[in-house]
Amino acid sequence: MSEVEIKFEREGRDGVIAVGTYLIDAAKRFGIAFDGDCIQNRGVHYCALMVSSGAPNLSPLTTAETEHFEANGRKVNERLACQTKIETPGEIVVMTNKKKENTPAEDNSEQYKKEFSELPLEKKIATLVRLEAIALGETFSFIIDSPFKVFDKLMDVMAEFGLKKEQNDKNSARPTEHGASTAEHAAESEHTPKGAARKRSGKPKTNE
């Protein structure tokens, strides 16, 4: 299997990844997340990044990238990770965009924590008891309404459906320009040995 050395500069992570992998999947394997999930049918993307070096090893701009950058502007060597596939062996260095400091959900959580901390002790206890009662009530209601055998079967079906949906969503999000090889690589990557993408610290490599 052909491989490529890839480094994510901002996160200080580097390692080996298989040729044919999309940059967004490479990022996920190294534990790197973007600000949101791309919505392909709406042309919404959160996975823009800069290719510091190794651009010739990557697939050409796709139609989706061209449309996105025409609408939002493009910096030199900027790509969409969900549209960019590693096509040839070599070395690639990328720089992800700086993540937003706070999201609305995080702001609401912090506000709730602040308000809760300011409550008198008796109100804190009352609030916790009420929340626990609600949680227990929902749990008991669900168990009573769901016979165990039906519940187990439902879980199996949902798990299988979830895996198929995840794979279908991944395939449908791939650029049409890349053709059938995309689906073949997706199936192949599922069986990639765990050591294929190995994380390392940001320390420079030395020749042994």
C-alpha positions as CSV (number, residue, x, y, z in Angstrom):
1,M,0.0,0.0,0.0
2,S,1.4,3.4,-1.0
3,E,1.7,5.8,1.9
4,V,2.3,9.5,2.5
5,E,3.9,11.4,5.4
6,I,1.4,14.1,6.6
7,K,1.8,16.8,9.3
8,F,-0.8,19.0,10.9
9,E,1.2,22.1,11.9
10,R,-1.2,23.8,14.2
11,E,-1.9,20.7,16.3
12,G,1.7,19.4,16.1
13,R,0.7,16.0,14.9
14,D,2.2,13.9,12.1
15,G,2.4,10.4,10.9
16,V,1.8,8.1,8.0
17,I,-1.5,7.8,6.1
18,A,-2.5,5.7,3.0
19,V,-2.6,7.2,-0.4
20,G,-6.3,7.6,-1.4
21,T,-7.3,9.1,1.9
22,Y,-9.2,12.4,2.0
23,L,-7.7,15.1,4.2
24,I,-10.8,15.2,6.4
25,D,-10.4,11.5,7.2
26,A,-6.7,12.0,7.9
27,A,-7.6,14.8,10.3
28,K,-10.1,12.6,12.1
29,R,-7.6,9.7,12.5
30,F,-5.3,12.1,14.3
31,G,-8.0,13.4,16.5
32,I,-8.4,16.7,14.8
33,A,-11.9,18.2,14.5
34,F,-13.3,21.2,12.6
35,D,-15.8,23.7,13.8
36,G,-18.7,21.8,12.3
37,D,-19.8,19.2,9.8
38,C,-20.0,20.1,6.2
39,I,-23.5,20.2,4.6
40,Q,-22.7,19.1,1.0
41,N,-26.1,19.7,-0.6
42,R,-26.1,23.3,0.7
43,G,-22.5,24.0,-0.1
44,V,-21.7,24.7,3.5
45,H,-18.1,23.8,4.5
46,Y,-16.2,24.2,7.8
47,C,-13.1,22.2,6.7
48,A,-11.0,24.8,4.8
49,L,-7.3,24.5,5.5
50,M,-4.0,25.6,4.0
51,V,-1.6,23.2,2.2
52,S,1.8,24.5,3.3
53,S,3.6,21.9,1.1
54,G,2.8,18.8,-0.9
55,A,0.0,20.3,-3.0
56,P,1.1,18.3,-6.1
57,N,0.3,15.1,-4.2
58,L,-3.3,16.1,-3.9
59,S,-6.3,15.9,-6.2
60,P,-7.2,18.9,-8.3
61,L,-9.9,21.4,-7.2
62,T,-13.4,20.0,-7.4
63,T,-16.5,21.8,-8.6
64,A,-17.7,22.1,-5.0
65,E,-14.4,23.8,-4.1
66,T,-14.5,26.1,-7.0
67,E,-18.0,27.2,-6.1
68,H,-17.2,27.6,-2.4
69,F,-14.1,29.7,-3.0
70,E,-15.8,31.8,-5.7
71,A,-18.4,32.7,-3.1
72,N,-16.1,33.1,-0.1
73,G,-12.7,34.0,-1.6
74,R,-9.7,31.8,-1.6
75,K,-6.2,32.1,-0.1
76,V,-3.1,30.7,-1.7
77,N,-3.2,26.9,-1.5
78,E,-6.4,26.8,0.4
79,R,-8.4,23.6,0.1
80,L,-11.5,21.9,1.5
81,A,-10.5,18.8,3.4
82,C,-13.7,16.9,2.5
83,Q,-13.0,17.4,-1.2
84,T,-9.2,16.8,-1.3
85,K,-7.8,13.4,-1.8
86,I,-4.2,12.3,-1.4
87,E,-3.3,10.9,-4.8
88,T,0.5,10.2,-4.8
89,P,3.1,9.3,-2.2
90,G,5.3,12.0,-0.7
91,E,5.1,14.5,2.2
92,I,2.2,16.8,2.9
93,V,2.0,19.7,5.5
94,V,-1.3,21.4,6.2
95,M,-2.4,24.2,8.5
96,T,-6.0,24.1,9.8
97,N,-7.9,27.2,10.6
98,K,-7.9,28.5,14.1
99,K,-11.0,27.3,15.9
100,K,-13.6,29.6,17.2
101,E,-13.2,30.4,20.9
102,N,-16.8,29.7,22.0
103,T,-20.0,28.4,20.5
104,P,-23.6,29.4,21.6
105,A,-23.9,26.0,23.3
106,E,-20.8,26.6,25.3
107,D,-21.9,30.1,26.3
108,N,-25.3,28.7,27.5
109,S,-23.5,26.1,29.5
110,E,-21.2,28.6,31.2
111,Q,-24.2,30.9,32.0
112,Y,-26.1,28.0,33.5
113,K,-23.0,27.0,35.7
114,K,-22.7,30.6,36.9
115,E,-26.4,30.8,37.8
116,F,-26.3,27.5,39.5
117,S,-23.2,28.4,41.6
118,E,-25.0,31.5,42.8
119,L,-28.1,29.6,44.1
120,P,-28.5,29.0,47.9
121,L,-27.6,25.5,49.0
122,E,-31.2,24.4,49.6
123,K,-32.1,25.5,46.0
124,K,-29.1,23.7,44.6
125,I,-30.2,20.5,46.3
126,A,-33.8,21.0,45.1
127,T,-32.7,21.5,41.6
128,L,-30.5,18.4,41.5
129,V,-33.3,16.3,43.0
130,R,-35.8,17.6,40.5
131,L,-33.4,16.8,37.6
132,E,-32.7,13.4,38.9
133,A,-36.4,12.6,39.2
134,I,-37.0,13.7,35.7
135,A,-34.2,11.5,34.4
136,L,-35.4,8.5,36.4
137,G,-39.0,9.0,35.3
138,E,-38.0,9.0,31.6
139,T,-35.8,5.9,32.1
140,F,-38.5,3.9,33.9
141,S,-41.1,4.9,31.3
142,F,-38.9,3.8,28.5
143,I,-38.2,0.4,30.1
144,I,-41.8,-0.3,30.9
145,D,-42.9,0.5,27.3
146,S,-40.2,-1.6,25.7
147,P,-40.1,-5.4,26.2
148,F,-36.5,-6.6,26.5
149,K,-36.5,-8.7,23.4
150,V,-38.0,-6.0,21.3
151,F,-35.5,-3.5,22.8
152,D,-32.5,-5.7,22.0
153,K,-33.7,-6.3,18.5
154,L,-34.3,-2.6,18.0
155,M,-30.7,-1.8,19.2
156,D,-29.3,-4.3,16.7
157,V,-31.3,-2.8,13.8
158,M,-30.4,0.7,14.8
159,A,-26.7,-0.1,15.1
160,E,-26.7,-1.8,11.6
161,F,-28.7,1.1,10.2
162,G,-26.3,3.6,11.7
163,L,-23.2,2.0,10.2
164,K,-24.8,1.8,6.8
165,K,-26.0,5.4,7.0
166,E,-22.6,6.6,8.1
167,Q,-20.9,4.9,5.1
168,N,-23.6,6.1,2.7
169,D,-23.3,9.7,4.0
170,K,-19.5,9.5,3.6
171,N,-19.7,8.2,0.0
172,S,-22.4,10.7,-1.0
173,A,-20.2,13.5,0.4
174,R,-17.3,12.6,-1.9
175,P,-16.7,14.6,-5.1
176,T,-18.2,13.1,-8.2
177,E,-15.0,13.9,-10.0
178,H,-13.2,11.2,-8.1
179,G,-15.5,8.4,-9.5
180,A,-15.8,4.8,-8.4
181,S,-12.4,4.7,-6.7
182,T,-13.8,6.7,-3.8
183,A,-16.2,3.9,-2.8
184,E,-13.5,1.3,-3.2
185,H,-11.1,3.2,-1.1
186,A,-13.7,3.8,1.6
187,A,-14.3,0.0,1.9
188,E,-10.6,-0.6,1.9
189,S,-9.8,2.0,4.6
190,E,-12.2,0.2,7.0
191,H,-9.7,-2.6,7.1
192,T,-6.6,-0.5,7.4
193,P,-4.4,-1.8,10.3
194,K,-4.6,0.4,13.4
195,G,-0.9,1.2,13.1
196,A,-1.3,2.7,9.6
197,A,-2.0,6.1,11.0
198,R,0.3,6.6,13.9
199,K,0.3,9.8,16.0
200,R,3.5,11.4,17.0
201,S,4.5,14.4,18.9
202,G,5.6,17.6,17.2
203,K,9.3,16.7,17.8
204,P,11.4,16.9,14.6
205,K,12.2,13.5,13.1
206,T,15.9,12.3,13.2
207,N,17.7,10.0,10.9
208,E,18.7,6.7,12.5
